[in-house]
Amino acid sequence: MLNINKTFDGSQLTITLEGRLDTTTAPTLETELKASLEGITDLGFDLADLAYVSSAGLRVLLSAQKTMNKQGRMIIRNVRPEIMEIFEVTGFVDILTIE
């Protein structure tokens, strides 16, 4: 299960993910992003409560990064060690901006 909380502040959007971002939940996040990114120049992900990310979840994050490369920036915050390890193994640390 994945809880997605969105906070808009003008052209800034923060998405807080809680739970598991996997093959079951990734399409939901993808749909939410497609509906939300127009006019957004600053996209932030808060992953403090994200317990797991699969390759399907990584694909959605990569897609969001590609979109934001064209219209602004994307920052990922509060990454747990086990998620950071997945980012490192997959090379996503070089693609994503992680604080």
N, CA, C and O of each residue as an XYZ file, in Angstrom:
396
protein
N       0.842     -1.189      0.000
C       0.000      0.000      0.000
C       0.889      1.255      0.000
O       1.971      1.272      0.588
N       0.408      2.281     -0.664
C       1.150      3.535     -0.757
C       0.202      4.698     -0.495
O      -0.848      4.815     -1.127
N       0.584      5.551      0.442
C      -0.152      6.794      0.661
C       0.619      7.907     -0.025
O       1.833      8.031      0.132
N      -0.115      8.724     -0.796
C       0.484      9.839     -1.525
C      -0.154     11.123     -1.012
O      -1.359     11.325     -1.163
N       0.642     11.981     -0.412
C       0.137     13.274      0.049
C       0.809     14.371     -0.753
O       2.033     14.417     -0.871
N      -0.027     15.270     -1.312
C       0.510     16.352     -2.139
C       0.250     17.693     -1.452
O      -0.847     17.951     -0.957
N       1.276     18.534     -1.432
C       1.153     19.874     -0.885
C       1.590     20.860     -1.963
O       2.742     20.855     -2.396
N       0.651     21.709     -2.391
C       0.958     22.717     -3.408
C       1.250     24.053     -2.734
O       0.590     24.435     -1.768
N       2.249     24.752     -3.260
C       2.544     26.109     -2.814
C       2.962     26.890     -4.053
O       4.146     26.973     -4.380
N       1.984     27.456     -4.730
C       2.263     28.147     -5.985
C       2.758     27.164     -7.024
O       2.054     26.217     -7.376
N       3.980     27.386     -7.520
C       4.541     26.495     -8.541
C       5.405     25.399     -7.901
O       6.165     24.709     -8.581
N       5.269     25.261     -6.588
C       6.031     24.247     -5.862
C       5.087     23.129     -5.419
O       3.994     23.382     -4.913
N       5.532     21.891     -5.621
C       4.748     20.728     -5.219
C       5.630     19.797     -4.408
O       6.719     19.420     -4.840
N       5.150     19.433     -3.234
C       5.846     18.438     -2.411
C       4.969     17.200     -2.324
O       3.787     17.281     -1.992
N       5.562     16.063     -2.623
C       4.853     14.789     -2.564
C       5.489     13.940     -1.477
O       6.684     13.645     -1.516
N       4.679     13.555     -0.514
C       5.142     12.686      0.570
C       4.636     11.282      0.290
O       3.437     11.062      0.119
N       5.565     10.336      0.245
C       5.204      8.945     -0.020
C       5.366      8.129      1.250
O       6.374      8.230      1.951
N       4.353      7.318      1.533
C       4.379      6.489      2.732
C       3.953      5.077      2.352
O       2.868      4.867      1.811
N       4.822      4.113      2.641
C       4.495      2.726      2.336
C       5.448      2.132      1.318
O       6.665      2.285      1.419
N       4.867      1.443      0.321
C       5.664      0.727     -0.678
C       5.367      1.263     -2.081
O       4.213      1.349     -2.501
N       6.427      1.616     -2.783
C       6.303      2.055     -4.179
C       6.759      0.881     -5.037
O       7.954      0.689     -5.263
N       5.780      0.091     -5.515
C       6.096     -1.138     -6.246
C       5.203     -1.271     -7.482
O       4.534     -0.313     -7.871
N       5.193     -2.431     -8.084
C       4.430     -2.627     -9.325
C       2.947     -2.359     -9.142
O       2.269     -1.949    -10.083
N       2.437     -2.588     -7.938
C       1.013     -2.369     -7.673
C       0.692     -0.888     -7.516
O      -0.347     -0.424     -7.985
N       1.583     -0.142     -6.855
C       1.291      1.251     -6.507
C       1.905      2.280     -7.458
O       1.451      3.424     -7.507
N       2.935      1.884     -8.212
C       3.613      2.834     -9.119
C       2.659      3.492    -10.124
O       2.776      4.695    -10.359
N       1.705      2.737    -10.734
C       0.788      3.386    -11.675
C      -0.048      4.497    -11.040
O      -0.376      5.484    -11.698
N      -0.393      4.336     -9.758
C      -1.157      5.369     -9.050
C      -0.336      6.642     -8.933
O      -0.838      7.737     -9.187
N       0.936      6.496     -8.544
C       1.810      7.665     -8.427
C       2.012      8.313     -9.792
O       2.015      9.538     -9.910
N       2.181      7.489    -10.815
C       2.366      8.010    -12.180
C       1.163      8.849    -12.609
O       1.324      9.925    -13.184
N      -0.029      8.358    -12.329
C      -1.267      9.083    -12.654
C      -1.335     10.400    -11.887
O      -1.672     11.442    -12.451
N      -1.009     10.342    -10.592
C      -1.017     11.560     -9.762
C      -0.033     12.597    -10.311
O      -0.352     13.784    -10.379
N       1.154     12.149    -10.699
C       2.162     13.070    -11.224
C       1.701     13.709    -12.533
O       1.828     14.918    -12.724
N       1.165     12.884    -13.428
C       0.707     13.422    -14.721
C      -0.353     14.491    -14.515
O      -0.403     15.472    -15.258
N      -1.202     14.306    -13.505
C      -2.280     15.248    -13.242
C      -1.794     16.502    -12.515
O      -2.503     17.508    -12.476
N      -0.593     16.451    -11.940
C      -0.164     17.522    -11.030
C       0.995     18.389    -11.506
O       1.196     19.479    -10.971
N       1.761     17.939    -12.492
C       3.029     18.616    -12.798
C       2.926     19.841    -13.698
O       3.898     20.584    -13.829
N       1.789     20.068    -14.313
C       1.679     21.230    -15.196
C       1.845     22.521    -14.394
O       1.138     22.755    -13.413
N       2.786     23.348    -14.828
C       3.028     24.629    -14.158
C       3.916     24.526    -12.927
O       4.210     25.538    -12.292
N       4.346     23.321    -12.585
C       5.212     23.134    -11.414
C       6.672     23.312    -11.844
O       7.124     22.701    -12.812
N       7.398     24.157    -11.109
C       8.813     24.364    -11.409
C       9.705     23.760    -10.332
O      10.911     23.615    -10.528
N       9.116     23.412     -9.208
C       9.888     22.883     -8.086
C       9.133     21.688     -7.507
O       8.107     21.847     -6.845
N       9.655     20.492     -7.766
C       9.017     19.263     -7.292
C       9.887     18.626     -6.222
O      11.077     18.388     -6.432
N       9.290     18.355     -5.087
C      10.022     17.708     -4.003
C       9.342     16.409     -3.600
O       8.116     16.336     -3.519
N      10.142     15.394     -3.351
C       9.626     14.132     -2.817
C      10.166     13.966     -1.400
O      11.370     14.087     -1.170
N       9.280     13.693     -0.461
C       9.690     13.373      0.907
C       9.515     11.872      1.085
O       8.394     11.363      1.077
N      10.637     11.163      1.246
C      10.588      9.705      1.313
C      10.842      9.176      2.726
O      11.219      8.015      2.888
N      10.640     10.012      3.749
C      10.911      9.599      5.131
C      10.142      8.338      5.507
O      10.647      7.514      6.269
N       8.929      8.175      4.985
C       8.091      7.028      5.346
C       7.945      6.019      4.217
O       7.049      5.175      4.241
N       8.839      6.108      3.217
C       8.808      5.124      2.131
C       9.641      3.920      2.562
O      10.838      4.041      2.820
N       8.994      2.761      2.636
C       9.654      1.562      3.154
C      10.349      0.749      2.067
O      11.312      0.034      2.340
N       9.853      0.863      0.824
C      10.365      0.000     -0.243
C      10.128      0.655     -1.590
O       9.103      1.308     -1.789
N      11.055      0.490     -2.512
C      10.852      0.943     -3.888
C      11.341     -0.159     -4.829
O      12.437     -0.695     -4.665
N      10.500     -0.487     -5.823
C      10.862     -1.509     -6.805
C      11.302     -0.833     -8.095
O      11.328      0.394     -8.192
N      11.650     -1.653     -9.088
C      12.063     -1.092    -10.382
C      10.926     -0.284    -11.008
O      11.177      0.710    -11.689
N       9.688     -0.701    -10.785
C       8.545      0.061    -11.317
C       8.480      1.437    -10.662
O       8.177      2.429    -11.325
N       8.760      1.496     -9.378
C       8.786      2.774     -8.667
C       9.915      3.659     -9.143
O       9.746      4.866     -9.312
N      11.075      3.048     -9.360
C      12.226      3.808     -9.873
C      11.905      4.409    -11.240
O      12.302      5.536    -11.537
N      11.187      3.654    -12.066
C      10.828      4.135    -13.402
C       9.954      5.396    -13.303
O      10.125      6.337    -14.078
N       9.023      5.405    -12.350
C       8.150      6.573    -12.168
C       8.970      7.783    -11.710
O       8.759      8.898    -12.188
N       9.909      7.557    -10.777
C      10.768      8.660    -10.318
C      11.628      9.190    -11.458
O      11.820     10.400    -11.580
N      12.147      8.292    -12.294
C      12.959      8.696    -13.443
C      12.135      9.510    -14.434
O      12.606     10.515    -14.966
N      10.919      9.075    -14.674
C      10.017      9.790    -15.575
C       9.716     11.194    -15.042
O       9.689     12.160    -15.804
N       9.490     11.300    -13.731
C       9.244     12.613    -13.115
C      10.477     13.498    -13.252
O      10.361     14.695    -13.516
N      11.664     12.905    -13.072
C      12.908     13.663    -13.207
C      13.061     14.201    -14.631
O      13.451     15.352    -14.826
N      12.753     13.371    -15.614
C      12.862     13.813    -17.017
C      11.907     14.965    -17.297
O      12.267     15.921    -17.984
N      10.698     14.875    -16.768
C       9.722     15.959    -16.941
C      10.231     17.237    -16.289
O      10.174     18.315    -16.881
N      10.732     17.105    -15.059
C      11.184     18.294    -14.327
C      12.471     18.877    -14.899
O      12.733     20.066    -14.721
N      13.278     18.072    -15.579
C      14.467     18.607    -16.246
C      14.079     19.664    -17.268
O      14.851     20.583    -17.541
N      12.874     19.535    -17.837
C      12.406     20.470    -18.866
C      11.762     21.710    -18.252
O      11.766     22.772    -18.874
N      11.209     21.598    -17.039
C      10.411     22.713    -16.520
C      10.842     23.223    -15.151
O      10.203     24.118    -14.597
N      11.909     22.669    -14.601
C      12.350     23.144    -13.288
C      13.297     22.165    -12.641
O      14.231     21.671    -13.271
N      13.043     21.885    -11.357
C      13.947     20.969    -10.655
C      13.165     20.015     -9.772
O      12.021     20.273     -9.396
N      13.816     18.904     -9.452
C      13.211     17.894     -8.590
C      14.230     17.508     -7.530
O      15.384     17.210     -7.838
N      13.790     17.518     -6.278
C      14.672     17.175     -5.162
C      14.015     16.082     -4.336
O      12.818     16.130     -4.055
N      14.811     15.102     -3.954
C      14.331     14.016     -3.108
C      14.946     14.188     -1.732
O      16.163     14.310     -1.593
N      14.088     14.196     -0.710
C      14.545     14.448      0.666
C      14.207     13.271      1.582
O      13.346     12.446      1.275
N      14.904     13.221      2.700
C      14.607     12.271      3.790
C      14.603     10.820      3.325
O      13.669     10.068      3.605
N      15.656     10.437      2.612
C      15.736      9.068      2.089
C      16.278      8.139      3.181
O      17.339      8.385      3.755
N      15.536      7.083      3.450
C      15.971      6.099      4.440
C      17.164      5.311      3.888
O      17.314      5.178      2.673
N      18.017      4.787      4.788
C      19.222      4.056      4.337
C      18.919      2.915      3.367
O      19.654      2.720      2.398
N      17.851      2.162      3.613
C      17.561      1.029      2.732
C      17.125      1.477      1.333
O      17.380      0.782      0.350
N      16.469      2.635      1.244
C      16.079      3.187     -0.069
C      17.316      3.784     -0.746
O      17.499      3.641     -1.955
N      18.158      4.452      0.042
C      19.392      5.038     -0.504
C      20.273      3.948     -1.108
O      20.918      4.159     -2.135
N      20.295      2.791     -0.466
C      21.085      1.677     -0.978
C      20.584      1.254     -2.362
O      21.382      0.957     -3.251
N      19.261      1.229     -2.537
C      18.676      0.897     -3.849
C      19.077      1.962     -4.874
O      19.452      1.632     -5.999
N      18.998      3.246     -4.482
C      19.407      4.332     -5.381
C      20.874      4.185     -5.778
O      21.236      4.418     -6.932
N      21.718      3.798     -4.816
C      23.158      3.669     -5.099
C      23.441      2.492     -6.020
O      24.205      2.621     -6.976
N      22.834      1.350     -5.741
C      23.059      0.139     -6.539
C      22.593      0.336     -7.982
O      23.222     -0.164     -8.915
N      21.498      1.060     -8.161
C      20.929      1.257     -9.500
C      21.549      2.439    -10.241
O      21.272      2.641    -11.423
N      22.387      3.223     -9.554
C      22.992      4.394    -10.193
C      22.095      5.617    -10.171
O      22.423      6.639    -10.775
N      20.958      5.525     -9.474
C      20.024      6.648     -9.418
C      20.579      7.831     -8.628
O      20.102      8.955     -8.783
N      21.580      7.590     -7.784
C      22.199      8.705     -7.049
C      22.836      9.704     -8.016
O      22.979     10.884     -7.695
N      23.215      9.227     -9.193
C      23.823     10.110    -10.190
C      22.786     10.841    -11.044
O      23.104     11.830    -11.703
N      21.545     10.349    -11.029
C      20.484     10.920    -11.860
C      19.613     11.880    -11.063
O      19.202     12.927    -11.564
N      19.339     11.513     -9.821
C      18.415     12.273     -8.977
C      19.181     13.242     -8.088
O      20.345     13.012     -7.761
N      18.518     14.326     -7.700
C      19.083     15.245     -6.719
C      18.542     14.825     -5.360
O      17.343     14.925     -5.096
N      19.443     14.354     -4.501
C      19.026     13.832     -3.201
C      19.659     14.676     -2.105
O      20.873     14.875     -2.081
N      18.821     15.170     -1.197
C      19.315     15.984     -0.078
C      19.279     15.171      1.192
O      19.654     15.668      2.254
